[in-house]
Amino acid sequence: PATSFAVTKDIEGSNQQTLWYNSRFYRVNILWEDGGMRIRDIHLFDERLEDYYTTKTATSNECSFFTLPVVDGYLWSKPNQLAGMRIKGVANGKEVLLKGGDPVFTNVGAATVLVTWPLNDGGELRMELKEQSFSIKLAGKTAVDWYFDLEVAPGAKIPFTSVSPKKLVCSFEKFDYDFTALSGTFSTPDNGAVFRLKPEKNTLLLAMKASKK
């Protein structure tokens, strides 16, 4: 069954909030800090990706188990550069990080989580996490050219072999898979980000299930 875990109030001296959402198809972690937001983890689950130990014997005191990465805020980071999909916008012709207040988390039924994040410049970002989909929509009267950029530390081993408008083509541990945008488009920006994800009609809809090539 789908599960979620949210932290709305951090320990004294810190102002982070976070949400983990897991279903049998994927997991997502969203982190809010200092008024900003980044998606720091998206991994897809597919039992066709076999662990090394399914057919072989462990020969060391360390074992590694993997899922299919789309965003990995742990392995793709360094202390001075934390990986993640950061939400940005264009203001007065300049790219800026969007800022907002405290997110609100609401469980709907047995498998859906709604997240509402009020933006400082008006409007609110609404996210809906379901068992096989993740949607993000900007609601309100504020017209903002918004998007997500995936930024990683130099030298990070990332799985992307190509970026096309509707999908990311990936390969990890000799397993080929696609990550698809049902609404929204992928591109490769000129600011150094790995990819940019832009909404269509102010909405992103991601298919949160690995499609094997």
C-alpha positions as CSV (number, residue, x, y, z in Angstrom):
1,P,0.0,0.0,0.0
2,A,1.0,3.6,-0.5
3,T,2.6,5.3,2.5
4,S,3.7,8.9,3.4
5,F,5.7,10.5,6.1
6,A,5.8,14.3,6.7
7,V,7.7,16.6,9.0
8,T,6.0,20.0,9.4
9,K,8.1,21.4,12.3
10,D,11.9,20.8,12.6
11,I,14.0,20.8,15.7
12,E,14.9,24.2,17.2
13,G,17.3,26.2,15.1
14,S,16.3,24.7,11.8
15,N,13.4,25.5,9.5
16,Q,13.1,22.4,7.2
17,Q,10.0,20.6,6.3
18,T,9.9,17.4,4.2
19,L,7.6,14.8,2.7
20,W,8.3,11.2,1.7
21,Y,5.8,9.4,-0.4
22,N,6.1,5.7,-1.4
23,S,4.0,3.4,-3.5
24,R,4.9,0.1,-5.1
25,F,5.9,2.0,-8.2
26,Y,8.1,4.8,-6.9
27,R,9.2,7.0,-4.0
28,V,9.6,10.8,-3.8
29,N,11.1,13.1,-1.3
30,I,10.4,16.8,-1.3
31,L,12.4,19.2,1.0
32,W,11.6,22.8,2.0
33,E,14.4,24.9,3.5
34,D,14.9,28.7,3.9
35,G,11.8,29.4,1.9
36,G,12.8,27.3,-1.1
37,M,11.8,23.9,-2.3
38,R,13.7,21.1,-4.1
39,I,12.7,17.5,-5.0
40,R,15.7,15.6,-3.7
41,D,14.7,12.1,-4.5
42,I,12.8,10.2,-7.2
43,H,13.4,6.5,-7.6
44,L,11.3,4.1,-9.6
45,F,10.7,0.5,-8.5
46,D,10.8,-2.4,-11.0
47,E,11.3,-6.0,-10.0
48,R,12.8,-6.7,-13.4
49,L,15.9,-4.9,-12.1
50,E,17.5,-7.9,-10.4
51,D,19.9,-7.5,-7.5
52,Y,23.4,-8.9,-8.0
53,Y,22.7,-11.4,-5.1
54,T,19.7,-12.9,-6.9
55,T,22.0,-15.3,-8.7
56,K,25.5,-14.6,-7.2
57,T,27.0,-15.0,-3.7
58,A,28.0,-12.0,-1.6
59,T,31.8,-12.0,-1.3
60,S,32.4,-8.9,0.8
61,N,31.1,-7.4,4.1
62,E,29.2,-4.7,2.1
63,C,26.1,-5.3,-0.1
64,S,24.5,-2.7,-2.4
65,F,20.8,-2.7,-3.4
66,F,19.5,-0.3,-6.0
67,T,16.3,1.1,-7.5
68,L,16.0,3.1,-10.7
69,P,17.1,6.8,-10.1
70,V,15.6,9.9,-11.7
71,V,16.8,12.2,-8.9
72,D,19.3,11.1,-6.2
73,G,20.0,13.8,-3.7
74,Y,22.4,11.5,-1.8
75,L,24.7,9.9,-4.4
76,W,24.7,12.9,-6.8
77,S,25.6,15.4,-4.1
78,K,28.8,16.8,-2.6
79,P,28.9,18.8,0.7
80,N,29.0,22.2,-1.2
81,Q,26.6,21.2,-3.9
82,L,23.4,19.3,-3.0
83,A,21.6,17.6,-5.9
84,G,17.9,18.0,-6.6
85,M,15.2,19.4,-8.8
86,R,14.9,23.1,-7.8
87,I,11.9,25.2,-8.7
88,K,12.7,28.4,-10.4
89,G,11.0,31.2,-12.2
90,V,11.8,34.2,-14.4
91,A,11.4,37.7,-12.8
92,N,12.4,40.9,-14.6
93,G,14.2,38.8,-17.2
94,K,16.3,37.0,-14.5
95,E,16.2,33.4,-13.3
96,V,15.4,33.2,-9.6
97,L,14.6,30.5,-7.1
98,L,10.9,30.6,-6.1
99,K,10.2,31.2,-2.4
100,G,7.2,30.5,-0.3
101,G,5.8,29.8,3.1
102,D,5.1,26.6,5.0
103,P,3.7,23.7,3.0
104,V,0.4,22.0,4.0
105,F,0.0,18.2,3.7
106,T,-3.4,16.5,3.4
107,N,-4.1,12.8,3.0
108,V,-6.9,12.0,0.6
109,G,-8.3,8.4,0.8
110,A,-5.9,5.5,1.1
111,A,-3.3,6.4,-1.5
112,T,-3.2,10.1,-2.3
113,V,-1.3,13.0,-0.7
114,L,-2.1,16.7,-1.5
115,V,0.6,19.3,-0.9
116,T,-0.2,23.0,-1.0
117,W,2.7,25.5,-0.9
118,P,1.9,29.3,-0.8
119,L,4.3,31.4,-2.8
120,N,5.6,34.7,-1.6
121,D,4.7,36.5,-4.8
122,G,1.1,35.2,-4.8
123,G,-0.5,32.0,-5.9
124,E,0.2,28.5,-4.6
125,L,1.8,25.4,-5.9
126,R,-0.4,22.3,-5.6
127,M,1.1,18.9,-5.8
128,E,-0.8,15.6,-5.9
129,L,1.0,12.3,-5.3
130,K,-0.9,9.2,-6.4
131,E,0.1,5.6,-6.7
132,Q,1.3,5.9,-10.3
133,S,1.4,9.6,-10.9
134,F,2.7,12.9,-9.6
135,S,1.1,16.2,-10.7
136,I,2.2,19.8,-10.0
137,K,0.1,22.9,-10.7
138,L,0.5,26.6,-10.1
139,A,-2.9,28.0,-9.0
140,G,-3.8,31.7,-8.5
141,K,-3.7,34.9,-10.5
142,T,0.1,35.3,-10.4
143,A,1.6,34.7,-13.8
144,V,5.0,33.1,-13.3
145,D,7.2,31.4,-15.9
146,W,8.2,28.4,-13.6
147,Y,10.1,25.2,-14.1
148,F,12.3,22.7,-12.4
149,D,16.1,22.3,-13.1
150,L,17.9,19.2,-12.1
151,E,21.3,20.2,-10.7
152,V,24.0,17.7,-9.6
153,A,27.5,17.9,-8.3
154,P,30.4,17.7,-10.8
155,G,31.4,14.1,-11.6
156,A,28.1,12.6,-10.5
157,K,27.3,9.3,-12.2
158,I,23.9,10.0,-13.7
159,P,21.7,7.5,-15.8
160,F,20.4,9.8,-18.6
161,T,21.4,8.8,-22.1
162,S,19.1,11.3,-23.9
163,V,16.6,14.0,-23.2
164,S,13.6,14.5,-25.4
165,P,10.5,16.7,-24.9
166,K,8.3,14.0,-23.5
167,K,10.8,11.5,-21.9
168,L,14.1,10.9,-20.3
169,V,15.9,7.8,-21.7
170,C,17.9,6.2,-18.9
171,S,20.2,3.3,-18.3
172,F,21.3,2.1,-14.8
173,E,23.0,-1.2,-13.9
174,K,22.5,-2.4,-17.5
175,F,18.8,-1.8,-17.2
176,D,17.2,0.6,-19.7
177,Y,14.1,2.6,-18.8
178,D,12.2,5.7,-19.6
179,F,10.7,8.4,-17.4
180,T,7.7,10.1,-19.1
181,A,6.0,13.5,-18.8
182,L,2.3,13.2,-19.7
183,S,2.0,17.0,-19.3
184,G,5.1,19.1,-19.5
185,T,8.3,19.0,-21.5
186,F,11.9,18.1,-20.8
187,S,14.8,20.1,-22.3
188,T,18.6,20.7,-21.8
189,P,19.1,24.3,-20.7
190,D,22.3,26.3,-21.2
191,N,22.8,27.1,-17.5
192,G,24.5,23.8,-16.7
193,A,21.5,21.9,-15.4
194,V,21.2,18.2,-16.4
195,F,17.6,18.8,-17.6
196,R,14.8,21.3,-17.3
197,L,11.1,20.3,-16.8
198,K,8.6,22.9,-17.9
199,P,4.8,22.8,-17.4
200,E,2.2,22.9,-20.1
201,K,-0.7,25.2,-19.3
202,N,0.7,25.6,-15.8
203,T,0.6,21.9,-15.1
204,L,3.1,19.0,-14.9
205,L,1.9,15.4,-14.9
206,L,4.5,12.7,-14.5
207,A,4.0,9.0,-15.1
208,M,5.7,7.5,-12.0
209,K,6.2,4.0,-13.4
210,A,9.3,2.8,-15.3
211,S,8.7,1.9,-18.9
212,K,11.3,-0.6,-19.9
213,K,12.7,-0.2,-23.4
